[in-house]
Amino acid sequence: MKTLELSFKGSDKRVKHLRLKYVNADLTPGEVEAVMKQITDAKLFAKGDVDLYAEPLRAEVVETTRTALVGGPQPVAPAPAV
């Protein structure tokens, strides 16, 4: 699965992350930068007096691969009662 991870600096100077799953893999850096700018300009995300997404920092596409270690297609048998 591919996830778009957007990082912003809040007005409290702390880094905040916005993760979006199932993103279009063909996004260009310019498109992502424009959307990040729109998010900061909209000031929709606030907690008290803190603007959570005040300044765009970076954007990354994260690919996740899941590998089953236990269970697989069959459920794990419950442990016997002692």
Buried (B, 14 or more C-beta within 10 A) or exposed (E): EBBBBBBBBBBEEEEBEBEEEEBEEEBEEEEBEEBBEEBBEEEEBEEEEBBBBBBBEEBEEEEEEEEEEEEEEEEEEEEEEE
